[in-house]
Amino acid sequence: MIRRLLPLLATLLLLPVLLHAAAAAPKLARHVTDRTGTLSAQ
């Protein structure tokens, strides 16, 4: 019985990780304005 539930349990545990990894970062449309001097020129 445990062997039959193991794939289901693994899927349920890994599903949030897989969904989070699927979300791509949006493409930047503008330059960054650094008013605090936190970023370097590179």
C-alpha positions in Angstrom: 0.0 0.0 0.0 2.9 2.4 0.8 4.4 1.8 -2.6 1.2 2.9 -4.3 0.9 6.1 -2.2 4.6 7.1 -2.6 4.3 8.5 -6.1 1.2 10.5 -5.2 2.9 11.9 -2.0 6.0 12.8 -4.0 3.9 14.6 -6.6 2.0 16.5 -4.0 5.3 17.6 -2.3 7.0 18.6 -5.5 4.1 20.3 -7.2 4.6 23.8 -5.6 8.3 23.7 -6.5 7.5 22.9 -10.1 4.8 25.5 -10.4 7.1 28.2 -8.9 9.9 27.3 -11.3 7.5 27.6 -14.3 6.9 31.3 -13.6 9.4 33.2 -15.8 10.8 36.6 -14.8 9.2 39.4 -16.8 11.2 41.2 -19.5 12.5 44.5 -18.3 11.0 47.5 -20.2 13.0 50.3 -18.6 16.3 51.2 -17.0 16.7 51.2 -13.2 16.8 54.4 -11.3 19.2 54.0 -8.3 18.6 56.9 -6.0 20.2 55.3 -3.0 23.6 54.5 -4.7 23.1 50.8 -4.0 24.0 49.5 -7.5 27.3 49.8 -9.2 27.7 51.1 -12.8 28.1 47.5 -14.1 
